[in-house]
Structures are given as structure tokens and as C-alpha cells.
Amino acid sequence: MSERGRTGSAWALVALASVAATALLWVVRLPTPALFGPLLVGLAWALLAPVRLDLPAPAGRLGQALLGATIGAVVSVDTLRRLGTDLLPVVLVTVGTLALSLLAGWLLALRRDVDLPTGVFAMIAGGASGVVAVSRELGADERVVAVVQYLRVLLILVVMPAVALTLPGAGAGADTGPASGPTDLGGDLLFVLLAVGGGLLLHRLRPVSAGGLLLPLAVAAVVAASGLLGTVAVPVWLQWPAYALIGVQVGLRFTRDSLRAITRMVPVVLGLILGLVLACAAMGALLVLTTDVDPLTAYLATTPGGLFAVLATAVDGDADATYVLTLQVVRLLAILLLMPFLARWLARHPRRG
């Protein structure tokens, strides 16, 4: 068999295994199965298979662009309106979470096998899939970033239901979320075309750090917030391939040495994640003391990650879902948009490990 034939067969096998892994993780309800399943398949292939695979650059850019459109689609007029009325707590929570993330990343980078950019982007709270997608481009080790980010999301998802059961919500009169209606497939596909096509065109005309993710995200946010196409979303059958492209790209870059190094740092990472979650919960308690927000809404609004699970919990628990959405989305967008500037600042520090 020719080299091209062997590579094609290898990619077909990786694709089939990724579908199976995604289905298995979806059944056991692990977070973002379409990203984490292919990541595990890519990792296994990189460690065990004789044929080396590298995801083509255009496929990686397409995955980033679709992910950017998915994130941008959650911006709505209701979110922007709530931002105007609750600007101070939104700013304080966003700045506080970013400061806590930087502190946790600096503590992780005290290890000799972790450089500062990797430590910071691994511990940054929010937008796990987006951070993983562009961390290598911004000078971090995306293998470490991926493992730490999804350990954080997994810990949050395990703890959140138990905490939510113990906290009182806003009650039956709470705002259960931003006004939305059923999406139209034609409108959704036009939205994807505008966001992905427009964002990648802008990136081609004026390349910027992480622009493959951030420029489609910006275009998507503008289109979604304008309401010109009504309520829009990236269809799930486009979201999941985007996650899969990002996941398999990260997984294929693992080596035996890098996996051993990451395994050694897991106890420290879990301690830092737990500290970050508790510190964010303390910010939620401060919101309860200084505003009229109920405890469940404050906790969910300040939870460091797991956006879609957080919103589902807010609706089910009679929390103020619009308030939760506003704080979570603004923090998510702020973190992703600040990442290129943060990367340039971190690049002044010598790499270690």
C-alpha cells in the first residue's frame, strides 16, 4: 500500500474510533464528549500506532472557526441589556476570576516542568474548549492545558449538582433565562456562513494571534446580538465535528514523556483547581452580601466554567438564568479576547521545563 493509502486508512480508523469514543463518553455524561473522545483517540494513536498523523492546518482552522461561532452565538440582546444594569458586579466578578486564574497559573508554574504560559492557560477559568484550541498558538503546551482544563470542568460538573441542591434559588418568579425561540435551520446555516466565512476572511486579510477562533467569535457575537437573523445557533451536527478536530489535533501531539510528566502533576493540579473553585464560590457569597442576588444564582454566576451545564442547572433550580448567563458569557468573552495580549506579556518570561 502506498504512503498516501496508509495515511488515508489511518485517518479513517481514527475517525471511526473517535465516533465510538464520543458516543461512549456521551452515554456516561462526561463533559464535551465530542472533544474529549477524539482527544483520547488521538493520544492513543500517538503513543501506540506506527504511522504518524498530523491534522492538516486548514482542518484545524475550520475547527477553531466553528467553535468561535458557537461561543459567539450565546450573546443576545437580553445579555447586553442585563450587562447595562448590573455592570459593577459583572466587572468585579470578571476581574476577580481572571486574577484568581493568574495566581493559580503562577503557582502551577512554580513546578520546574511547567512554564508560565502553560501554567496560566491551563488554570484560566472559563472557555475550556477555546483555550485548548489556541493555547499552542499562544506559546503554551496544549497537552497540559487540555488535561488541566477538563479536569477543572469535570470537577465542577461533579460538585455543582450537590451544591445547587443545598442553596435557595430565586423562586418561581425568577427570570428563567433570555427570551428565545426555536431556531431556523436556514438562518442558522447563514449565521455559520457569515461567522466562519467572515471571520476567516478577516483573519486572512489581517492575521492576529488566535484570530482563527477570535475573529469568527467576534463576527458571530455581532450577528447574534443584532437579532437580524432571529435566534441563531451553530447546529449540533456542526459543533461536534469542530470539537473533534480540536480534540484529535491535541491528542496526536502527546508523547510518552509528556504523558508521564502530566501524570506527575495531577495531585498539585487538583489542589489548585479545588482552591480556584472555592475562591470563586467566595466571590458568589460576596455577591449575595452586597446585592439582591439569591445564593444559587450567585454561585452559578461565579462558577469557573461549564457554561452550558451551569445554564441548565440555573433553569432547573429556579435561579435567575439571565443574570447567570450575563456574568458567565461576559467573563468567557473577556478571557478569550484577552488571551493574545496575555500571551505577549507572558512571552517576556523565560520558558522552563
C-alpha positions as CSV (number, residue, x, y, z in Angstrom):
1,M,0.0,0.0,0.0
2,S,1.3,3.5,-0.9
3,E,2.1,6.1,1.8
4,R,-1.0,8.1,0.9
5,G,-3.1,4.9,1.2
6,R,-1.7,4.1,4.6
7,T,-2.3,7.6,5.8
8,G,-5.9,7.6,4.5
9,S,-6.6,4.3,6.2
10,A,-5.1,5.6,9.4
11,W,-7.3,8.7,9.3
12,A,-10.4,6.5,8.6
13,L,-9.6,4.4,11.6
14,V,-9.0,7.4,13.8
15,A,-12.4,8.9,12.7
16,L,-14.3,5.7,13.4
17,A,-12.6,5.3,16.8
18,S,-13.4,9.0,17.6
19,V,-17.1,8.5,16.9
20,A,-17.2,5.4,19.1
21,A,-15.3,7.2,21.9
22,T,-17.6,10.2,21.7
23,A,-20.7,8.0,21.9
24,L,-19.3,6.2,25.0
25,L,-18.5,9.4,26.8
26,W,-21.9,10.9,25.9
27,V,-23.6,7.8,27.4
28,V,-21.7,8.2,30.7
29,R,-22.4,12.0,30.6
30,L,-18.8,13.3,30.6
31,P,-18.3,17.0,29.7
32,T,-17.8,17.9,26.0
33,P,-17.6,14.2,24.8
34,A,-17.1,15.3,21.1
35,L,-13.8,17.0,22.1
36,F,-12.5,14.7,24.8
37,G,-13.3,11.4,23.0
38,P,-11.3,12.3,19.9
39,L,-8.5,13.7,22.2
40,L,-8.2,10.3,23.9
41,V,-8.2,8.5,20.5
42,G,-5.5,10.9,19.2
43,L,-3.5,10.3,22.4
44,A,-3.7,6.5,22.0
45,W,-2.8,6.7,18.3
46,A,0.2,9.0,19.1
47,L,1.5,6.6,21.7
48,L,0.8,3.2,20.1
49,A,0.5,3.5,16.3
50,P,3.4,3.2,13.9
51,V,2.0,5.7,11.4
52,R,2.4,9.4,12.5
53,L,-0.5,11.6,11.8
54,D,-0.8,15.4,11.8
55,L,-4.0,17.2,11.3
56,P,-3.8,19.5,8.2
57,A,-3.7,23.2,9.1
58,P,-7.0,24.1,7.2
59,A,-8.9,21.5,9.2
60,G,-7.6,22.9,12.5
61,R,-8.6,26.5,11.4
62,L,-12.1,25.3,10.5
63,G,-12.5,23.6,13.9
64,Q,-11.4,26.8,15.6
65,A,-13.7,29.0,13.5
66,L,-16.8,26.8,14.1
67,L,-16.0,26.8,17.9
68,G,-15.8,30.6,17.8
69,A,-19.2,30.8,16.1
70,T,-20.6,28.5,18.7
71,I,-19.4,30.7,21.5
72,G,-20.4,33.9,19.8
73,A,-24.0,32.7,19.3
74,V,-24.8,32.8,23.0
75,V,-24.6,36.6,23.0
76,S,-28.1,38.1,23.0
77,V,-29.9,41.4,23.4
78,D,-31.1,40.3,26.8
79,T,-27.5,39.6,27.9
80,L,-26.4,43.1,26.7
81,R,-29.4,44.7,28.5
82,R,-28.6,43.0,31.7
83,L,-25.0,43.9,31.4
84,G,-26.0,47.6,31.4
85,T,-28.0,47.3,34.6
86,D,-25.5,45.1,36.5
87,L,-22.2,46.4,35.2
88,L,-20.3,46.7,38.5
89,P,-20.8,43.1,39.7
90,V,-20.1,41.8,36.2
91,V,-16.8,43.7,36.1
92,L,-15.8,42.7,39.6
93,V,-16.5,39.0,39.0
94,T,-14.7,39.0,35.7
95,V,-11.6,40.8,37.0
96,G,-11.7,38.7,40.2
97,T,-11.9,35.4,38.3
98,L,-9.1,36.4,36.0
99,A,-6.9,37.5,38.9
100,L,-7.5,34.1,40.7
101,S,-6.7,32.3,37.5
102,L,-3.4,34.1,37.1
103,L,-2.5,33.3,40.7
104,A,-3.3,29.6,40.3
105,G,-1.4,29.5,37.0
106,W,1.7,31.2,38.6
107,L,1.5,28.6,41.4
108,L,1.4,25.8,38.9
109,A,4.4,27.3,37.0
110,L,6.5,27.1,40.2
111,R,7.0,23.4,39.1
112,R,10.2,23.1,37.0
113,D,8.3,21.1,34.4
114,V,5.7,23.8,33.7
115,D,6.5,27.2,32.1
116,L,4.4,30.3,32.9
117,P,2.3,30.5,29.7
118,T,1.3,26.8,30.1
119,G,0.5,27.3,33.8
120,V,-1.6,30.3,33.2
121,F,-3.6,29.0,30.3
122,A,-4.1,25.6,32.0
123,M,-5.6,27.3,35.0
124,I,-7.5,30.1,33.4
125,A,-11.2,29.7,34.4
126,G,-13.7,29.6,31.5
127,G,-13.8,28.7,27.9
128,A,-12.0,25.4,28.2
129,S,-12.5,24.4,24.6
130,G,-11.5,27.8,23.2
131,V,-8.4,27.9,25.5
132,V,-7.3,24.5,24.4
133,A,-7.9,25.3,20.7
134,V,-5.5,28.2,20.7
135,S,-3.1,27.6,23.6
136,R,-0.3,26.1,21.3
137,E,-0.6,29.1,19.0
138,L,-0.1,31.4,22.0
139,G,3.1,29.6,23.3
140,A,1.7,27.1,25.8
141,D,1.9,23.3,25.9
142,E,-1.7,22.4,24.7
143,R,-1.4,18.9,26.1
144,V,-1.0,20.1,29.7
145,V,-3.6,22.8,29.1
146,A,-6.2,20.3,27.7
147,V,-5.8,17.9,30.7
148,V,-5.9,20.5,33.3
149,Q,-8.8,22.4,31.7
150,Y,-11.0,19.3,31.5
151,L,-10.1,18.2,35.0
152,R,-11.5,21.5,36.2
153,V,-14.7,21.2,34.1
154,L,-15.2,17.6,35.3
155,L,-14.7,18.6,39.0
156,I,-17.2,21.5,38.6
157,L,-19.8,19.2,37.0
158,V,-19.4,16.6,39.7
159,V,-19.7,19.2,42.6
160,M,-22.3,21.6,41.1
161,P,-25.5,19.4,41.4
162,A,-24.8,18.7,45.1
163,V,-24.2,22.4,45.9
164,A,-27.2,23.5,43.8
165,L,-29.5,21.3,45.9
166,T,-28.4,23.0,49.1
167,L,-28.8,26.6,48.0
168,P,-32.1,28.5,47.7
169,G,-32.9,29.9,44.3
170,A,-34.9,33.0,43.3
171,G,-38.2,31.0,43.3
172,A,-41.0,30.7,40.8
173,G,-40.9,34.4,39.9
174,A,-37.3,34.2,38.8
175,D,-36.3,35.2,35.2
176,T,-35.7,31.7,33.8
177,G,-33.5,32.9,31.0
178,P,-33.1,35.1,28.0
179,A,-36.0,35.2,25.7
180,S,-35.5,32.8,22.8
181,G,-37.5,31.0,20.3
182,P,-36.9,28.0,18.1
183,T,-34.0,28.4,15.7
184,D,-34.5,28.2,11.9
185,L,-32.1,25.8,10.1
186,G,-31.7,28.2,7.1
187,G,-31.0,31.1,9.4
188,D,-28.5,29.0,11.4
189,L,-26.6,28.0,8.3
190,L,-26.5,31.6,7.1
191,F,-25.2,32.6,10.5
192,V,-22.5,29.9,10.4
193,L,-21.5,31.1,6.9
194,L,-21.3,34.7,7.9
195,A,-19.4,34.0,11.2
196,V,-17.0,31.4,9.9
197,G,-16.5,32.8,6.4
198,G,-16.3,36.4,7.5
199,G,-14.1,35.6,10.5
200,L,-11.6,33.6,8.4
201,L,-11.6,36.2,5.7
202,L,-10.7,38.9,8.2
203,H,-8.0,36.6,9.6
204,R,-6.6,36.2,6.2
205,L,-6.6,39.9,5.5
206,R,-5.2,40.8,8.9
207,P,-3.7,37.9,10.8
208,V,-3.8,38.2,14.6
209,S,-2.9,35.9,17.4
210,A,-5.6,33.3,17.8
211,G,-7.6,35.0,15.1
212,G,-8.9,31.7,13.7
213,L,-11.0,31.5,16.9
214,L,-11.5,35.1,18.0
215,L,-12.4,36.8,14.7
216,P,-15.3,34.3,13.9
217,L,-16.3,34.7,17.5
218,A,-16.5,38.5,17.1
219,V,-18.5,38.3,13.9
220,A,-20.8,35.7,15.4
221,A,-21.4,37.9,18.5
222,V,-22.3,40.9,16.4
223,V,-24.7,39.0,14.2
224,A,-26.3,37.2,17.2
225,A,-26.7,40.3,19.3
226,S,-28.1,42.3,16.3
227,G,-31.1,40.0,16.1
228,L,-31.1,40.3,12.3
229,L,-31.4,36.6,11.8
230,G,-33.5,36.0,14.9
231,T,-32.4,33.4,17.5
232,V,-29.4,31.7,16.0
233,A,-27.1,28.8,16.9
234,V,-24.5,26.6,15.3
235,P,-26.2,23.2,14.6
236,V,-25.0,20.4,16.8
237,W,-24.0,18.4,13.8
238,L,-21.5,21.2,13.0
239,Q,-20.4,21.8,16.6
240,W,-19.4,18.2,17.3
241,P,-17.0,17.9,14.2
242,A,-15.4,21.2,15.3
243,Y,-14.8,19.8,18.8
244,A,-13.5,16.6,17.3
245,L,-11.0,18.4,15.0
246,I,-9.6,20.3,18.0
247,G,-9.5,17.2,20.3
248,V,-7.8,14.9,17.8
249,Q,-5.3,17.6,17.0
250,V,-4.3,17.9,20.6
251,G,-4.3,14.2,21.2
252,L,-1.9,13.5,18.3
253,R,0.7,15.7,19.8
254,F,1.2,13.7,23.0
255,T,4.3,11.6,23.6
256,R,5.1,9.1,26.3
257,D,7.4,11.6,28.1
258,S,4.8,14.3,28.1
259,L,2.1,12.0,29.4
260,R,4.3,10.9,32.3
261,A,5.1,14.5,33.1
262,I,1.4,15.4,33.2
263,T,0.5,12.4,35.3
264,R,3.1,13.5,37.9
265,M,1.5,17.0,38.3
266,V,-2.1,15.8,38.7
267,P,-2.2,15.9,42.6
268,V,-0.9,19.5,42.5
269,V,-3.4,20.4,39.8
270,L,-6.4,19.0,41.6
271,G,-5.4,21.0,44.7
272,L,-5.2,24.2,42.7
273,I,-8.5,23.6,40.9
274,L,-10.2,23.0,44.2
275,G,-8.8,26.2,45.6
276,L,-10.0,28.1,42.5
277,V,-13.5,26.7,42.8
278,L,-13.7,27.6,46.5
279,A,-12.3,31.1,45.8
280,C,-14.9,31.7,43.1
281,A,-17.6,30.4,45.4
282,A,-16.4,33.1,47.9
283,M,-17.0,35.7,45.2
284,G,-20.5,34.4,44.9
285,A,-21.0,34.8,48.6
286,L,-19.8,38.4,48.3
287,L,-22.4,39.0,45.6
288,V,-25.1,37.7,48.0
289,L,-24.0,40.1,50.7
290,T,-23.7,43.2,48.5
291,T,-26.6,42.8,46.0
292,D,-30.1,41.3,46.0
293,V,-28.9,38.2,44.1
294,D,-30.0,34.9,45.7
295,P,-27.4,32.3,46.7
296,L,-28.0,29.8,43.9
297,T,-27.8,32.5,41.2
298,A,-24.6,33.9,42.7
299,Y,-23.0,30.5,43.0
300,L,-23.8,29.6,39.4
301,A,-22.8,33.0,38.0
302,T,-19.3,32.7,39.6
303,T,-18.7,29.0,38.9
304,P,-15.4,28.9,36.9
305,G,-16.5,27.0,33.8
306,G,-19.0,24.5,32.4
307,L,-21.2,27.2,30.8
308,F,-23.9,25.1,29.3
309,A,-24.3,22.8,32.3
310,V,-24.4,25.9,34.5
311,L,-27.2,27.4,32.5
312,A,-29.2,24.1,32.6
313,T,-28.8,24.0,36.4
314,A,-29.9,27.6,36.6
315,V,-33.1,27.0,34.8
316,D,-33.9,23.7,36.6
317,G,-33.1,25.3,40.0
318,D,-35.2,28.4,39.6
319,A,-32.2,30.7,39.6
320,D,-32.0,34.0,37.7
321,A,-30.7,32.4,34.5
322,T,-30.3,35.7,32.6
323,Y,-28.1,37.0,35.4
324,V,-26.1,33.8,35.3
325,L,-25.8,33.9,31.5
326,T,-24.6,37.6,31.6
327,L,-21.8,37.0,34.1
328,Q,-20.7,33.8,32.5
329,V,-20.7,35.0,28.9
330,V,-19.0,38.3,29.7
331,R,-16.3,36.5,31.6
332,L,-15.9,34.0,28.8
333,L,-15.6,36.6,26.1
334,A,-13.2,38.8,28.2
335,I,-10.9,35.8,28.9
336,L,-10.8,34.7,25.2
337,L,-10.3,38.2,23.9
338,L,-7.5,39.0,26.4
339,M,-5.6,35.8,25.7
340,P,-3.4,37.2,22.9
341,F,-2.4,40.2,25.0
342,L,-1.8,37.9,28.0
343,A,0.3,35.6,25.8
344,R,2.5,38.5,24.7
345,W,3.1,39.6,28.3
346,L,3.8,36.0,29.4
347,A,6.3,35.6,26.5
348,R,8.6,38.0,28.3
349,H,9.2,35.3,30.9
350,P,11.8,32.6,30.1
351,R,10.4,29.2,29.3
352,R,11.2,26.3,31.7
353,G,10.9,22.6,31.7
